[in-house]
Amino acid sequence: MLSELKKMENNFDTHINGQERIENRENCILRLTFKGLDTESKNLRSIKEKRVREMIDDMTYKFGDQVLGVHG
């Protein structure tokens, strides 16, 4: 029993309750949203927009400015 208590002694007073978890999560979100305007954030929307722009530029370079297809 004493050896188990010594093992648990390292974990004593490190428990985070639900309120602390919520506060930590909110602080993290605030830190992420409070980036300066000069920094570029890497979220899913910006990554998709960048990939679409790169794909359009690549296809324009390969095939020109032609609009062909079913709807074109």
Summary of the structure (lengths in Angstrom):
residues: 72
radius of gyration: 25.8
end to end distance: 77.6
largest distance: 78.9
contacts: 99
relative contact order: 0.05
helix: 61%
strand: 0%
